[in-house]
Amino acid sequence: MEEARAPGRAGPRLAVARRDGWFLLLAAAVVGADQFTKWLIKANLERGDSIEVLPFFRIVHVTNTGAAFGILQGAGPLLIIASLAGLAAILIYLFNPGFAQPVVRLGLALMLGGAVGNLIDRVSEGRVVDFLKVPNWPAFNVADSAISIGVVILLWTMVFQPPEKAGPSNS
């Protein structure tokens, strides 16, 4: 039997969309910022060129056919499959009520946007553009930063936030 609703009352689907709107908007903003900055680098710097911004920070134009820190070079198809699996996991968590805490959702949104940003590069060009460089660290991009910040947020919540209390016990 269908539940009666008051006129103008949002149904279950709309409630989910409203609750998740900021999550999806943040993920889309990360993808947009990532793709825009990569476009700027490709349009203004030849591959291998760099510009010193500060003594400890450079803008470079390098590409990476592997994963983070240059591992798995040339493993494009494997990385695409892994990225799709990661995206699926993030979306499953998005709709899991156990992950409804805003801080957790913030971390997931950043990870989703970063994963999509790098996946776009892998699928369209077979490599990811990296352009932010600090000493003693591989070059990275906006997507990498968002993924890293998202992971830190999730780890922080796992370590420092108290677990949800279970319901009343039967004892």
DSSP file (Angstrom, degrees, kcal/mol; ACC not computed):
  #  RESIDUE AA STRUCTURE BP1 BP2  ACC     N-H-->O    O-->H-N    N-H-->O    O-->H-N    TCO  KAPPA ALPHA  PHI   PSI    X-CA   Y-CA   Z-CA
    1    1 A M              0   0    0      0, 0.0     2,-0.2     0, 0.0     0, 0.0   0.000 360.0 360.0 360.0 134.3    0.0    0.0    0.0
    2    2 A E        -     0   0    0      1,-0.1     2,-0.3     0, 0.0     0, 0.0  -0.543 360.0-117.5 -80.4 139.5    1.4    3.4   -1.0
    3    3 A E        -     0   0    0     -2,-0.2     2,-0.2     1,-0.1    -1,-0.1  -0.559  27.9-121.8 -75.8 133.9    1.9    5.9    1.8
    4    4 A A        -     0   0    0     -2,-0.3     2,-0.4     1,-0.0    -1,-0.1  -0.511  28.7-159.5 -74.9 143.2   -0.1    9.1    1.5
    5    5 A R        -     0   0    0     -2,-0.2     3,-0.1     4,-0.0     6,-0.1  -0.951  19.3-114.6-126.0 145.7    1.8   12.3    1.3
    6    6 A A    >   -     0   0    0     -2,-0.4     3,-2.2     1,-0.1     0, 0.0  -0.474  51.4 -86.6 -70.7 147.4    0.8   15.9    2.0
    7    7 A P  T 3  S+     0   0    0      0, 0.0    -1,-0.1     0, 0.0     3,-0.1  -0.299 115.2  14.8 -56.4 136.2    0.9   18.1   -1.0
    8    8 A G  T 3  S+     0   0    0      1,-0.3     2,-0.3    -3,-0.1    -2,-0.1   0.392  91.8 137.1  81.6  -3.8    4.3   19.6   -1.6
    9    9 A R    <   -     0   0    0     -3,-2.2    -1,-0.3     1,-0.1     2,-0.2  -0.594  58.2-116.1 -79.5 134.9    6.0   17.1    0.8
   10   10 A A        -     0   0    0     -2,-0.3    -4,-0.1    -3,-0.1    -1,-0.1  -0.460  26.8-135.8 -71.1 137.3    9.2   15.7   -0.5
   11   11 A G     >  -     0   0    0     -2,-0.2     4,-2.0     1,-0.1     5,-0.2  -0.241  35.2 -87.4 -81.7 178.6    9.3   12.0   -1.2
   12   12 A P  H  > S+     0   0    0      0, 0.0     4,-2.0     0, 0.0     5,-0.2   0.866 125.7  53.1 -58.0 -40.3   12.1    9.7   -0.1
   13   13 A R  H  > S+     0   0    0      1,-0.2     4,-2.3     2,-0.2     5,-0.1   0.926 109.5  47.7 -64.0 -43.6   14.1   10.2   -3.3
   14   14 A L  H  > S+     0   0    0      1,-0.2     4,-2.7     2,-0.2    -1,-0.2   0.876 108.6  55.2 -65.6 -36.5   14.1   14.0   -3.0
   15   15 A A  H  X S+     0   0    0     -4,-2.0     4,-2.3     1,-0.2    -1,-0.2   0.908 109.1  47.5 -62.8 -41.0   15.1   13.8    0.7
   16   16 A V  H  X S+     0   0    0     -4,-2.0     4,-2.3     2,-0.2    -2,-0.2   0.922 111.7  50.7 -64.8 -43.3   18.2   11.7   -0.4
   17   17 A A  H  X S+     0   0    0     -4,-2.3     4,-0.8     1,-0.2    -2,-0.2   0.905 112.0  46.7 -63.3 -41.6   19.0   14.2   -3.1
   18   18 A R  H >< S+     0   0    0     -4,-2.7     3,-0.5     1,-0.2     4,-0.5   0.921 113.3  48.8 -65.9 -42.6   18.8   17.2   -0.7
   19   19 A R  H 3< S+     0   0    0     -4,-2.3     4,-0.3     1,-0.2     3,-0.2   0.863 119.7  38.0 -64.4 -35.8   20.9   15.4    1.9
   20   20 A D  H 3X S+     0   0    0     -4,-2.3     4,-2.5    -5,-0.2     5,-0.3   0.446  89.1  96.2 -96.5  -1.7   23.5   14.5   -0.6
   21   21 A G  H <X S+     0   0    0     -4,-0.8     4,-2.5    -3,-0.5     5,-0.2   0.909  86.2  45.5 -58.1 -46.3   23.4   17.7   -2.7
   22   22 A W  H  > S+     0   0    0     -4,-0.5     4,-2.7    -3,-0.2    -1,-0.2   0.877 111.7  54.2 -65.6 -36.3   26.4   19.3   -0.9
   23   23 A F  H  > S+     0   0    0     -4,-0.3     4,-2.2     2,-0.2    -2,-0.2   0.947 113.4  40.9 -60.5 -50.3   28.4   16.1   -1.1
   24   24 A L  H  X S+     0   0    0     -4,-2.5     4,-2.4     2,-0.2    -2,-0.2   0.859 113.9  53.4 -69.6 -35.1   27.9   15.9   -4.9
   25   25 A L  H  X S+     0   0    0     -4,-2.5     4,-2.3    -5,-0.3    -2,-0.2   0.914 110.1  47.3 -65.1 -43.3   28.4   19.6   -5.3
   26   26 A L  H  X S+     0   0    0     -4,-2.7     4,-2.3     2,-0.2    -2,-0.2   0.924 112.1  49.9 -63.7 -44.4   31.8   19.5   -3.4
   27   27 A A  H  X S+     0   0    0     -4,-2.2     4,-2.2     1,-0.2    -2,-0.2   0.920 111.8  48.5 -60.0 -43.5   32.9   16.4   -5.5
   28   28 A A  H  X S+     0   0    0     -4,-2.4     4,-2.7     1,-0.2    -1,-0.2   0.878 109.1  53.3 -64.3 -37.8   31.9   18.2   -8.7
   29   29 A A  H  X S+     0   0    0     -4,-2.3     4,-2.8     2,-0.2     5,-0.2   0.892 108.4  50.1 -64.6 -39.2   33.9   21.4   -7.5
   30   30 A V  H  X S+     0   0    0     -4,-2.3     4,-2.7     2,-0.2    -2,-0.2   0.933 111.7  47.8 -63.7 -45.3   37.0   19.2   -6.9
   31   31 A V  H  X S+     0   0    0     -4,-2.2     4,-2.8     2,-0.2     5,-0.3   0.934 113.7  48.2 -60.4 -45.8   36.7   17.7  -10.4
   32   32 A G  H  X S+     0   0    0     -4,-2.7     4,-2.5     1,-0.2    -2,-0.2   0.928 113.6  45.4 -61.7 -46.5   36.2   21.1  -12.0
   33   33 A A  H  X S+     0   0    0     -4,-2.8     4,-2.4     2,-0.2     5,-0.2   0.903 114.7  49.7 -64.2 -41.0   39.1   22.7  -10.1
   34   34 A D  H  X S+     0   0    0     -4,-2.7     4,-2.1    -5,-0.2    -2,-0.2   0.951 114.3  42.4 -63.1 -50.4   41.3   19.7  -11.0
   35   35 A Q  H  X S+     0   0    0     -4,-2.8     4,-2.1    -5,-0.2    -2,-0.2   0.880 114.5  51.6 -67.7 -37.3   40.5   19.7  -14.7
   36   36 A F  H  X S+     0   0    0     -4,-2.5     4,-2.4    -5,-0.3    -1,-0.2   0.934 111.2  46.5 -64.6 -45.9   40.7   23.4  -15.0
   37   37 A T  H  X S+     0   0    0     -4,-2.4     4,-2.1     1,-0.2    -2,-0.2   0.880 112.4  50.5 -66.7 -36.4   44.2   23.6  -13.3
   38   38 A K  H  X S+     0   0    0     -4,-2.1     4,-2.5    -5,-0.2    -1,-0.2   0.891 109.9  50.8 -66.4 -38.3   45.4   20.7  -15.5
   39   39 A W  H  X S+     0   0    0     -4,-2.1     4,-2.4     2,-0.2    -2,-0.2   0.924 108.6  52.0 -63.0 -44.1   44.2   22.5  -18.6
   40   40 A L  H  X S+     0   0    0     -4,-2.4     4,-1.4     1,-0.2    -2,-0.2   0.915 110.8  47.8 -58.3 -43.7   46.0   25.7  -17.5
   41   41 A I  H  X S+     0   0    0     -4,-2.1     4,-2.5     1,-0.2     3,-0.5   0.944 113.1  46.8 -63.4 -48.4   49.2   23.8  -17.1
   42   42 A K  H  < S+     0   0    0     -4,-2.5    -1,-0.2     1,-0.2    -2,-0.2   0.849 114.5  48.5 -63.7 -33.4   48.9   22.0  -20.5
   43   43 A A  H  < S+     0   0    0     -4,-2.4    -1,-0.2    -5,-0.2    -2,-0.2   0.730 123.9  28.5 -78.2 -21.9   48.1   25.3  -22.2
   44   44 A N  H  < S+     0   0    0     -4,-1.4     2,-0.4    -3,-0.5    -2,-0.2   0.573 114.2  51.4-120.5 -11.3   50.9   27.3  -20.6
   45   45 A L  S  < S-     0   0    0     -4,-2.5    -1,-0.2    -5,-0.2     2,-0.1  -0.993  70.5-130.8-132.3 133.7   53.8   25.0  -19.9
   46   46 A E    >   -     0   0    0     -2,-0.4     3,-2.3     1,-0.1    15,-0.2  -0.483  49.5 -84.5 -71.4 151.1   55.6   22.5  -22.1
   47   47 A R  T 3  S+     0   0    0      1,-0.3    15,-0.2    -2,-0.1    -1,-0.1  -0.376 119.8  23.7 -58.5 131.0   56.0   19.1  -20.6
   48   48 A G  T 3  S+     0   0    0     13,-3.6    -1,-0.3     1,-0.4    14,-0.1   0.147  95.9 119.4  97.0 -17.9   59.2   19.1  -18.4
   49   49 A D    <   -     0   0    0     -3,-2.3    12,-1.7    12,-0.2    -1,-0.4  -0.392  40.9-172.0 -76.8 158.2   59.1   22.9  -17.9
   50   50 A S  E     -A   60   0A   0     10,-0.2     2,-0.4    -3,-0.1    10,-0.3  -0.988  17.1-150.9-148.9 157.4   58.8   24.4  -14.4
   51   51 A I  E     -A   59   0A   0      8,-3.0     8,-2.8    -2,-0.3     2,-0.6  -0.998  20.7-132.0-129.4 127.2   58.4   27.8  -12.7
   52   52 A E  E     +A   58   0A   0     -2,-0.4     6,-0.2     6,-0.2    -2,-0.0  -0.709  29.5 169.6 -80.1 121.7   59.7   28.6   -9.3
   53   53 A V  E    S-     0   0A   0      4,-2.1     5,-0.2    -2,-0.6    -1,-0.2   0.834  72.5  -4.5 -95.5 -47.0   56.9   30.3   -7.2
   54   54 A L  E >  S-A   57   0A   0      3,-2.2     3,-1.9     0, 0.0    -1,-0.5  -0.912  82.9 -97.6-138.7 162.8   58.7   30.2   -3.9
   55   55 A P  T 3  S+     0   0    0      0, 0.0     3,-0.1     0, 0.0    -3,-0.0   0.773 127.7  36.1 -56.5 -23.7   62.1   28.7   -2.9
   56   56 A F  T 3  S+     0   0    0      1,-0.1     2,-0.4    78,-0.1    -4,-0.0   0.258 115.2  60.5-112.1  11.2   60.2   25.6   -1.6
   57   57 A F  E <   +A   54   0A   0     -3,-1.9    -3,-2.2    77,-0.2    -4,-2.1  -0.981  55.2 176.8-146.9 129.3   57.4   25.4   -4.2
   58   58 A R  E     -AB  52 133A   0     75,-2.8    75,-2.2    -2,-0.4     2,-0.6  -0.936  26.3-136.5-128.1 150.7   57.4   25.0   -8.0
   59   59 A I  E     +AB  51 132A   0     -8,-2.8    -8,-3.0    -2,-0.3     2,-0.3  -0.950  38.3 171.9-100.5 124.2   54.8   24.7  -10.7
   60   60 A V  E     -A   50   0A   0     71,-2.5     2,-0.5    -2,-0.6   -10,-0.2  -0.809  33.5-133.1-126.8 166.4   55.9   21.9  -13.1
   61   61 A H  E     +     0   0A   0    -12,-1.7   -13,-3.6    -2,-0.3     2,-0.3  -0.875  45.8 141.3-124.9  99.8   54.4   20.0  -16.0
   62   62 A V  E     - B   0 130A   0     68,-2.3    68,-2.8    -2,-0.5     2,-0.3  -0.903  35.3-142.4-129.7 160.8   54.9   16.3  -15.7
   63   63 A T  E     - B   0 129A   0     -2,-0.3     2,-0.4    66,-0.2    66,-0.2  -0.905   5.8-156.8-124.7 157.0   52.8   13.3  -16.4
   64   64 A N  E     - B   0 128A   0     64,-2.2    64,-2.7    -2,-0.3     4,-0.0  -0.985  14.5-175.6-136.6 120.5   52.4   10.1  -14.6
   65   65 A T  S    S+     0   0    0     -2,-0.4    10,-0.4    62,-0.2     9,-0.1   0.422  74.7  60.3 -92.7   0.9   51.1    6.8  -16.2
   66   66 A G  S    S-     0   0    0      1,-0.3     6,-0.2     7,-0.2     7,-0.2  -0.196  91.1 -85.6-108.9-158.8   51.2    5.1  -12.8
   67   67 A A  S >  S-     0   0    0      4,-3.8     3,-1.6     1,-0.3    -1,-0.3  -0.108  75.6 -31.2 -96.3-163.2   49.6    5.6   -9.4
   68   68 A A  G >  S+     0   0    0      1,-0.3     3,-1.5     2,-0.2    -1,-0.3  -0.198 131.1  12.0 -54.8 142.0   50.6    7.8   -6.5
   69   69 A F  G 3  S-     0   0    0      1,-0.3    -1,-0.3    70,-0.2    -2,-0.1   0.687 128.8 -72.1  61.5  21.3   54.3    8.4   -6.1
   70   70 A G  G X  S+     0   0    0     -3,-1.6     3,-0.6     1,-0.2    -1,-0.3   0.574  89.5 146.9  77.7   8.5   54.9    6.9   -9.6
   71   71 A I  T <   +     0   0    0     -3,-1.5    -4,-3.8     1,-0.2    -1,-0.2  -0.422  59.8  25.0 -76.6 158.2   54.2    3.3   -8.6
   72   72 A L  T >  S-     0   0    0     -6,-0.2     3,-1.9     1,-0.2    -1,-0.2   0.851  82.2-166.2  59.3  40.5   52.7    0.9  -11.2
   73   73 A Q  T <  S+     0   0    0     -3,-0.6    -7,-0.2     1,-0.3    -1,-0.2  -0.311  70.6  14.2 -56.6 134.6   53.9    2.9  -14.2
   74   74 A G  T 3  S+     0   0    0     52,-0.1     2,-0.3    -9,-0.1    -1,-0.3   0.519  88.7 119.3  79.4   6.1   52.2    1.8  -17.4
   75   75 A A    <>  +     0   0    0     -3,-1.9     4,-2.5   -10,-0.4     5,-0.2  -0.210  28.0 144.5 -96.3  43.7   49.4   -0.1  -15.6
   76   76 A G  H  >  +     0   0    0     -2,-0.3     4,-2.4     1,-0.2    -1,-0.2   0.890  67.1  46.8 -51.2 -54.3   46.7    2.1  -17.1
   77   77 A P  H  > S+     0   0    0      0, 0.0     4,-2.3     0, 0.0    -1,-0.2   0.906 114.1  48.7 -60.0 -40.6   43.9   -0.5  -17.5
   78   78 A L  H  > S+     0   0    0      1,-0.2     4,-2.6     2,-0.2    -2,-0.2   0.910 112.2  48.9 -63.0 -41.8   44.5   -1.9  -14.0
   79   79 A L  H  X S+     0   0    0     -4,-2.5     4,-2.4     2,-0.2    -1,-0.2   0.849 109.4  52.3 -68.7 -33.6   44.4    1.6  -12.5
   80   80 A I  H  X S+     0   0    0     -4,-2.4     4,-2.4    -5,-0.2    -1,-0.2   0.930 111.7  46.2 -65.8 -44.6   41.2    2.4  -14.4
   81   81 A I  H  X S+     0   0    0     -4,-2.3     4,-2.3     2,-0.2    -2,-0.2   0.921 113.5  49.0 -63.1 -43.9   39.5   -0.7  -13.0
   82   82 A A  H  X S+     0   0    0     -4,-2.6     4,-2.4     1,-0.2    -1,-0.2   0.894 110.8  51.1 -62.7 -39.8   40.8    0.1   -9.5
   83   83 A S  H  X S+     0   0    0     -4,-2.4     4,-2.6     2,-0.2    -2,-0.2   0.913 109.8  49.2 -63.8 -42.8   39.5    3.7   -9.8
   84   84 A L  H  X S+     0   0    0     -4,-2.4     4,-2.3     2,-0.2    -2,-0.2   0.893 111.2  49.6 -64.6 -39.0   36.1    2.4  -10.9
   85   85 A A  H  X S+     0   0    0     -4,-2.3     4,-2.3     2,-0.2    -2,-0.2   0.909 111.6  49.3 -64.8 -41.4   36.0    0.0   -7.9
   86   86 A G  H  X S+     0   0    0     -4,-2.4     4,-2.4     2,-0.2    -2,-0.2   0.901 110.2  50.5 -63.5 -41.4   37.0    2.8   -5.6
   87   87 A L  H  X S+     0   0    0     -4,-2.6     4,-2.4     2,-0.2    -2,-0.2   0.916 109.8  50.8 -62.6 -42.5   34.3    5.1   -7.0
   88   88 A A  H  X S+     0   0    0     -4,-2.3     4,-2.3     1,-0.2    -2,-0.2   0.919 110.2  49.6 -61.0 -43.5   31.7    2.3   -6.5
   89   89 A A  H  X S+     0   0    0     -4,-2.3     4,-2.4     1,-0.2    -2,-0.2   0.917 110.5  49.8 -62.5 -43.4   32.8    1.9   -2.9
   90   90 A I  H  X S+     0   0    0     -4,-2.4     4,-2.1     1,-0.2    -1,-0.2   0.919 111.6  48.5 -62.3 -42.8   32.6    5.6   -2.2
   91   91 A L  H  X S+     0   0    0     -4,-2.4     4,-1.4     2,-0.2    -1,-0.2   0.869 109.3  52.8 -67.1 -35.4   29.1    5.8   -3.7
   92   92 A I  H  < S+     0   0    0     -4,-2.3     4,-0.3     1,-0.2     3,-0.3   0.931 110.7  47.4 -63.3 -44.5   28.0    2.7   -1.7
   93   93 A Y  H >< S+     0   0    0     -4,-2.4     3,-1.3     1,-0.2     6,-0.3   0.866 104.2  62.8 -63.5 -35.4   29.2    4.5    1.5
   94   94 A L  H 3< S+     0   0    0     -4,-2.1    -1,-0.2     1,-0.3    -2,-0.2   0.900 109.9  38.3 -55.7 -42.1   27.4    7.6    0.4
   95   95 A F  T 3< S+     0   0    0     -4,-1.4    -1,-0.3    -3,-0.3    -2,-0.2   0.347  92.9 103.5 -95.1   7.2   24.0    5.9    0.6
   96   96 A N    X   -     0   0    0     -3,-1.3     3,-2.3    -4,-0.3    -4,-0.0  -0.806  66.1-146.2 -89.8 119.6   24.9    3.9    3.7
   97   97 A P  G >  S+     0   0    0      0, 0.0     3,-1.2     0, 0.0    -1,-0.1   0.755  94.8  69.4 -58.2 -23.7   23.2    5.4    6.8
   98   98 A G  G 3  S+     0   0    0      1,-0.3     3,-0.2     2,-0.1    -5,-0.1   0.651  98.7  50.6 -68.5 -13.6   26.1    4.4    9.0
   99   99 A F  G <  S+     0   0    0     -3,-2.3    -1,-0.3    -6,-0.3    -3,-0.1  -0.136  73.0 116.3-114.2  35.8   28.2    7.0    7.2
  100  100 A A    <   +     0   0    0     -3,-1.2    -1,-0.1     4,-0.1    -2,-0.1   0.512  36.9 119.1 -84.7  -4.4   25.9    9.9    7.6
  101  101 A Q     >  -     0   0    0     -3,-0.2     4,-2.5     1,-0.1     5,-0.2  -0.421  67.9-132.5 -62.9 133.2   28.2   12.0    9.8
  102  102 A P  H  > S+     0   0    0      0, 0.0     4,-2.2     0, 0.0    -1,-0.1   0.853 104.7  52.8 -57.0 -37.2   29.0   15.2    8.0
  103  103 A V  H  > S+     0   0    0      2,-0.2     4,-2.0     1,-0.2     5,-0.1   0.911 110.4  47.5 -67.4 -40.1   32.7   15.0    8.6
  104  104 A V  H  > S+     0   0    0     -3,-0.2     4,-2.4     1,-0.2    -1,-0.2   0.923 112.0  50.0 -63.7 -43.7   32.8   11.4    7.1
  105  105 A R  H  X S+     0   0    0     -4,-2.5     4,-2.6     1,-0.2    -2,-0.2   0.853 106.6  56.1 -65.0 -34.4   30.8   12.6    4.1
  106  106 A L  H  X S+     0   0    0     -4,-2.2     4,-2.2    -5,-0.2    -1,-0.2   0.945 109.1  46.3 -60.1 -48.5   33.2   15.5    3.6
  107  107 A G  H  X S+     0   0    0     -4,-2.0     4,-2.2     1,-0.2    -2,-0.2   0.908 113.3  48.8 -60.4 -42.9   36.1   13.1    3.4
  108  108 A L  H  X S+     0   0    0     -4,-2.4     4,-2.7     2,-0.2    -1,-0.2   0.883 109.1  53.2 -65.5 -38.3   34.2   10.9    1.0
  109  109 A A  H  X S+     0   0    0     -4,-2.6     4,-2.5     2,-0.2     5,-0.2   0.920 110.1  47.3 -62.7 -44.0   33.2   13.9   -1.2
  110  110 A L  H  X S+     0   0    0     -4,-2.2     4,-2.3     1,-0.2    -1,-0.2   0.915 113.7  47.8 -63.7 -42.5   36.9   14.9   -1.5
  111  111 A M  H  X S+     0   0    0     -4,-2.2     4,-2.6     2,-0.2    -2,-0.2   0.903 111.6  50.6 -65.4 -40.8   37.9   11.4   -2.4
  112  112 A L  H  X S+     0   0    0     -4,-2.7     4,-2.4     2,-0.2     5,-0.2   0.946 112.1  46.4 -62.1 -49.3   35.1   11.0   -4.9
  113  113 A G  H  X S+     0   0    0     -4,-2.5     4,-2.4     1,-0.2    -2,-0.2   0.912 114.5  47.5 -60.9 -43.6   36.0   14.3   -6.7
  114  114 A G  H  X S+     0   0    0     -4,-2.3     4,-2.3    -5,-0.2     5,-0.2   0.911 111.6  49.8 -64.5 -42.8   39.7   13.5   -6.7
  115  115 A A  H  X S+     0   0    0     -4,-2.6     4,-2.2     1,-0.2    -2,-0.2   0.911 112.8  46.8 -64.0 -41.8   39.2   10.0   -8.0
  116  116 A V  H  X S+     0   0    0     -4,-2.4     4,-2.4    -5,-0.2    -2,-0.2   0.917 110.1  54.2 -66.1 -42.4   36.9   11.2  -10.8
  117  117 A G  H  X S+     0   0    0     -4,-2.4     4,-1.2    -5,-0.2    -2,-0.2   0.930 114.0  39.7 -57.8 -47.8   39.4   14.0  -11.7
  118  118 A N  H  X S+     0   0    0     -4,-2.3     4,-2.3     1,-0.2    -1,-0.2   0.849 112.0  57.5 -72.1 -33.0   42.3   11.6  -12.1
  119  119 A L  H  X S+     0   0    0     -4,-2.2     4,-2.7    -5,-0.2     5,-0.3   0.896 101.3  56.8 -63.3 -39.3   40.1    8.9  -13.8
  120  120 A I  H  X S+     0   0    0     -4,-2.4     4,-2.5     1,-0.2     5,-0.3   0.930 109.6  45.7 -56.3 -45.9   39.2   11.5  -16.5
  121  121 A D  H  X>S+     0   0    0     -4,-1.2     4,-3.0     2,-0.2     5,-1.0   0.928 112.2  50.4 -63.8 -45.4   42.9   11.9  -17.3
  122  122 A R  H  X5S+     0   0    0     -4,-2.3     4,-0.9     4,-0.2    -2,-0.2   0.908 116.3  41.0 -60.6 -43.1   43.6    8.2  -17.4
  123  123 A V  H  <5S+     0   0    0     -4,-2.7    -1,-0.2    -5,-0.2    -2,-0.2   0.911 123.2  37.5 -72.9 -42.4   40.7    7.4  -19.7
  124  124 A S  H  <5S+     0   0    0     -4,-2.5    -2,-0.2    -5,-0.3    -3,-0.2   0.833 137.1  11.7 -82.0 -32.4   41.2   10.4  -22.0
  125  125 A E  H  <5S-     0   0    0     -4,-3.0    -3,-0.2    -5,-0.3    -2,-0.2   0.532  89.7-121.3-124.8 -10.3   45.0   10.6  -22.2
  126  126 A G  S  <<S+     0   0    0     -5,-1.0     2,-0.3    -4,-0.9    -4,-0.2   0.548  88.9  58.9  78.2   6.0   46.4    7.5  -20.6
  127  127 A R  S    S-     0   0    0     -6,-0.9     2,-0.4    -9,-0.1    -2,-0.2  -0.977  78.7-117.6-158.8 162.3   48.3    9.5  -18.0
  128  128 A V  E     -B   64   0A   0    -64,-2.7   -64,-2.2    -2,-0.3     2,-0.5  -0.892  24.4-128.9-109.6 136.5   47.7   12.0  -15.3
  129  129 A V  E     -B   63   0A   0     -2,-0.4     2,-0.4   -66,-0.2   -66,-0.2  -0.734  25.6-172.4 -84.0 126.7   49.0   15.6  -15.3
  130  130 A D  E     +B   62   0A   0    -68,-2.8   -68,-2.3    -2,-0.5    11,-0.2  -0.929  17.9 155.8-116.2 145.0   50.9   16.5  -12.1
  131  131 A F  E     +     0   0A   0      9,-2.3   -71,-2.5    -2,-0.4     2,-0.5   0.500  40.9  91.8-149.2  -8.2   52.1   20.1  -11.6
  132  132 A L  E     -BC  59 140A   0      8,-3.1     8,-2.1   -73,-0.2     2,-0.4  -0.852  52.3-177.9 -98.3 127.9   52.5   21.0   -7.9
  133  133 A K  E     +B   58   0A   0    -75,-2.2   -75,-2.8    -2,-0.5     6,-0.1  -0.980  14.8 171.5-136.7 125.0   56.1   20.3   -6.6
  134  134 A V    >   -     0   0    0     -2,-0.4     3,-1.2     3,-0.3   -77,-0.2  -0.897  49.7 -80.0-120.1 155.7   57.7   20.7   -3.2
  135  135 A P  T 3  S+     0   0    0      0, 0.0    -1,-0.1     0, 0.0   -79,-0.0  -0.182 111.1   9.5 -57.6 145.6   61.2   19.5   -2.4
  136  136 A N  T 3  S+     0   0    0      1,-0.1    -3,-0.0    -3,-0.0     0, 0.0   0.754 111.2  94.1  59.9  29.0   61.6   15.8   -1.6
  137  137 A W  S <  S-     0   0    0     -3,-1.2    -3,-0.3     3,-0.0    -1,-0.1  -0.991  79.5-107.3-147.5 139.4   58.1   14.9   -2.7
  138  138 A P        -     0   0    0      0, 0.0    -4,-0.2     0, 0.0    -6,-0.0  -0.275  47.9 -92.5 -62.7 154.2   56.8   13.7   -6.1
  139  139 A A        +     0   0    0     -6,-0.1     2,-0.2    -9,-0.1   -70,-0.2  -0.328  53.0 177.7 -63.2 150.2   54.7   16.2   -8.1
  140  140 A F  B     -C  132   0A   0     -8,-2.1    -8,-3.1    -3,-0.1    -9,-2.3  -0.824  16.1-138.9-145.2-178.3   51.0   16.0   -7.5
  141  141 A N     >  -     0   0    0     -2,-0.2     4,-2.1   -11,-0.2     5,-0.1  -0.734  39.9 -83.5-138.4-175.6   47.8   17.8   -8.6
  142  142 A V  H  > S+     0   0    0     -2,-0.2     4,-2.6     1,-0.2     5,-0.2   0.895 125.3  52.3 -62.6 -41.5   44.5   19.0   -7.1
  143  143 A A  H  > S+     0   0    0      1,-0.2     4,-2.5     2,-0.2    -1,-0.2   0.926 109.0  49.4 -62.2 -44.9   42.8   15.6   -7.4
  144  144 A D  H  > S+     0   0    0      1,-0.2     4,-2.6     2,-0.2    -1,-0.2   0.909 111.5  50.2 -59.5 -42.0   45.7   14.0   -5.5
  145  145 A S  H  X S+     0   0    0     -4,-2.1     4,-2.7     2,-0.2     5,-0.2   0.919 110.3  49.0 -62.8 -44.4   45.4   16.6   -2.8
  146  146 A A  H  X S+     0   0    0     -4,-2.6     4,-2.5     2,-0.2    -2,-0.2   0.910 112.0  48.6 -63.6 -42.2   41.7   16.1   -2.4
  147  147 A I  H  X S+     0   0    0     -4,-2.5     4,-2.5     2,-0.2    -2,-0.2   0.939 113.1  47.8 -62.1 -46.7   42.1   12.3   -2.1
  148  148 A S  H  X S+     0   0    0     -4,-2.6     4,-2.3     1,-0.2    -2,-0.2   0.915 113.1  47.0 -62.4 -44.1   44.9   12.7    0.5
  149  149 A I  H  X S+     0   0    0     -4,-2.7     4,-2.5     1,-0.2    -1,-0.2   0.907 111.8  52.0 -64.6 -41.2   42.9   15.2    2.5
  150  150 A G  H  X S+     0   0    0     -4,-2.5     4,-2.3    -5,-0.2    -2,-0.2   0.910 109.6  48.7 -60.7 -43.1   39.8   13.0    2.3
  151  151 A V  H  X S+     0   0    0     -4,-2.5     4,-2.8     2,-0.2     5,-0.2   0.920 110.8  50.7 -63.5 -43.6   41.8   10.0    3.6
  152  152 A V  H  X S+     0   0    0     -4,-2.3     4,-2.8     1,-0.2    -2,-0.2   0.915 109.7  50.9 -61.0 -42.5   43.2   12.1    6.5
  153  153 A I  H  X S+     0   0    0     -4,-2.5     4,-2.4     2,-0.2    -1,-0.2   0.928 111.6  47.3 -61.2 -44.9   39.7   13.2    7.4
  154  154 A L  H  X S+     0   0    0     -4,-2.3     4,-2.1     2,-0.2    -2,-0.2   0.922 113.4  47.6 -64.2 -42.8   38.4    9.6    7.4
  155  155 A L  H  X S+     0   0    0     -4,-2.8     4,-2.1     2,-0.2     5,-0.2   0.913 110.5  53.0 -63.2 -41.6   41.4    8.4    9.5
  156  156 A W  H  X S+     0   0    0     -4,-2.8     4,-3.2     1,-0.2     5,-0.5   0.922 109.9  47.5 -59.1 -45.4   40.9   11.3   11.9
  157  157 A T  H  X S+     0   0    0     -4,-2.4     4,-1.4     1,-0.2    -1,-0.2   0.876 111.0  51.8 -66.8 -34.9   37.2   10.4   12.4
  158  158 A M  H  < S+     0   0    0     -4,-2.1    -1,-0.2    -5,-0.2    -2,-0.2   0.877 119.9  34.7 -66.6 -36.4   38.1    6.7   12.9
  159  159 A V  H  < S+     0   0    0     -4,-2.1    -2,-0.2    -5,-0.2    -3,-0.2   0.891 129.8  27.1 -86.0 -42.5   40.7    7.6   15.6
  160  160 A F  H  < S+     0   0    0     -4,-3.2    -3,-0.2    -5,-0.2    -2,-0.1   0.650  98.5  83.1-105.1 -16.6   39.2   10.6   17.4
  161  161 A Q  S  < S-     0   0    0     -4,-1.4     3,-0.1    -5,-0.5     0, 0.0  -0.759  81.7-117.1 -91.3 134.2   35.5   10.4   17.0
  162  162 A P        -     0   0    0      0, 0.0     3,-0.1     0, 0.0    -2,-0.1  -0.363  36.7-102.4 -65.1 145.2   33.7    8.2   19.6
  163  163 A P        -     0   0    0      0, 0.0     2,-0.1     0, 0.0     3,-0.1  -0.291  44.0 -92.2 -65.3 153.7   31.9    5.2   18.0
  164  164 A E        -     0   0    0      1,-0.1     2,-0.2    -3,-0.1    -3,-0.0  -0.414  46.5-110.7 -64.1 139.7   28.1    5.5   17.7
  165  165 A K        -     0   0    0     -2,-0.1    -1,-0.1    -3,-0.1     2,-0.1  -0.522  30.8-122.3 -74.3 139.1   26.4    4.0   20.7
  166  166 A A        -     0   0    0     -2,-0.2     3,-0.1     1,-0.1    -1,-0.1  -0.334  34.4 -93.2 -74.4 162.4   24.5    0.8   20.1
  167  167 A G        -     0   0    0      1,-0.2    -1,-0.1    -2,-0.1     0, 0.0  -0.027  65.4 -56.6 -65.8 178.0   20.8    0.6   20.9
  168  168 A P        -     0   0    0      0, 0.0    -1,-0.2     0, 0.0     2,-0.1  -0.280  60.0-124.4 -60.4 142.0   19.5   -0.7   24.2
  169  169 A S        -     0   0    0     -3,-0.1     0, 0.0     1,-0.1     0, 0.0  -0.483   6.1-130.3 -87.1 160.2   20.7   -4.2   25.2
  170  170 A N              0   0    0      1,-0.2    -1,-0.1    -2,-0.1     0, 0.0   0.307 360.0 360.0 -90.0   8.5   18.4   -7.0   26.0
  171  171 A S              0   0    0      0, 0.0    -1,-0.2     0, 0.0    -2,-0.0   0.471 360.0 360.0 -87.8 360.0   20.3   -7.9   29.2
